[in-house]
Amino acid sequence: NISSPMYDCDPRTKFDLIKDKKDEVELEEYWPQLTSTEKVASQRQSFWKYQYE
């Protein structure tokens, strides 16, 4: 695996909360939000928002 910075990110792009429970469960399986409880993580999705923006 090779990691590289993303240079073409649009800084105006904003994160929309994931409302589809199936999508949220799948994302949580592969990219878990380890920074908060499951309930808080599901409501706020702050980790995913931080990573996206």
C-alpha positions in Angstrom: 0.0 0.0 0.0 1.2 3.5 -0.8 -0.1 6.5 1.0 -0.1 9.9 -0.6 -1.7 13.3 0.2 -4.8 14.3 -1.7 -4.1 17.5 -3.5 -7.4 18.0 -5.4 -9.7 18.3 -2.4 -12.3 21.1 -2.6 -12.2 22.9 0.7 -15.8 24.1 0.2 -17.1 20.5 0.3 -19.0 19.7 3.4 -19.9 16.4 5.1 -23.5 15.3 5.1 -24.5 13.0 7.9 -25.0 9.4 6.8 -28.7 8.7 7.3 -29.0 5.3 5.7 -28.4 2.8 8.6 -27.1 0.1 6.2 -24.4 2.5 4.9 -23.5 3.6 8.4 -23.1 0.0 9.6 -20.9 -0.9 6.6 -18.7 2.2 7.1 -18.4 1.5 10.8 -17.3 -2.1 10.0 -14.4 -0.9 7.8 -13.6 2.6 9.3 -14.8 2.6 13.0 -15.2 5.7 15.0 -13.1 4.8 18.0 -13.2 8.3 19.5 -16.6 8.1 21.1 -19.4 5.8 22.2 -21.5 4.0 19.6 -24.5 6.2 20.3 -22.6 9.5 20.1 -20.7 8.3 17.1 -23.9 7.5 15.2 -25.5 10.8 16.1 -22.7 13.2 15.4 -20.3 11.2 13.1 -17.6 13.7 14.1 -14.7 11.4 13.2 -16.0 10.8 9.7 -16.8 14.5 9.3 -13.3 15.4 10.4 -11.7 12.9 8.0 -13.9 14.1 5.1 -13.5 17.8 5.5 
